[in-house]
Amino acid sequence: MVQKIALEKREVVEAARKKSEEEDRKRVEEEERKAKLAAMSPEEREVALLSDPSVTEGQMVQIFMRLDHFSEPNRKLAGGAMKDFWLSAGKWAKKDCSKKQWVKAQKIKSILEIEG
């Protein structure tokens, strides 16, 4: 009985230690991510946001509207991220999107030098 209690206590302690290590790892990763973002230019931060899984359609459109002011390499990176986003959202093919969205898709295709 005493051994069973000791074993259960060790399991609880081990689980708490693992949880603490995981929380520490996540905190360090978040700090590193924030440091990287802080070191970026505003344009680079926007390009990084486009690849974030939590980016919204509204954020995507706001950045799209500023795309002409991006440097060429960042414009291509942003265009690639926008293409991926709109492909996954089903808003890339002409038959699947509104007229306004189709204009955006055409502009991204021209930036990425994609036919059609």
C-alpha positions, 0 to 999 in steps of 0.5 A, spaced: 500 500 500 505 504 501 509 502 495 503 504 491 502 511 494 509 512 493 509 510 486 502 514 484 506 520 488 512 519 483 507 519 477 504 526 479 511 529 480 513 526 474 507 529 470 508 536 473 515 536 471 513 534 464 508 540 464 513 545 467 518 543 462 513 544 456 510 550 459 518 553 459 519 550 452 513 554 449 515 560 453 522 560 450 519 559 443 514 565 444 520 569 446 524 567 440 518 569 436 517 576 438 524 577 438 525 575 431 519 579 429 522 585 433 528 585 429 524 585 422 522 591 418 514 593 418 514 590 411 517 583 413 513 583 419 507 583 414 510 578 410 511 573 416 504 575 418 501 572 412 504 565 413 501 565 420 495 560 421 491 565 425 491 570 419 484 573 417 481 574 411 481 582 413 488 582 414 490 579 408 486 584 404 489 590 408 496 587 406 494 586 399 492 593 398 499 595 400 503 590 396 505 595 391 509 598 396 513 592 398 520 591 395 520 586 390 523 580 394 517 581 399 512 582 394 513 575 391 514 572 398 507 576 400 504 573 393 506 566 395 503 566 401 496 570 399 496 565 393 496 559 398 491 562 403 486 563 397 487 556 394 486 553 401 480 558 402 477 556 395 478 563 392 483 562 387 479 559 381 475 564 377 469 560 378 470 560 385 470 567 387 467 574 386 469 579 381 473 583 386 477 576 389 478 574 381 482 581 380 486 580 387 488 573 384 490 576 377 494 581 381 498 575 385 498 571 379 502 577 375 507 578 381 508 571 381 509 570 374 503 565 373 499 564 367 492 565 367 
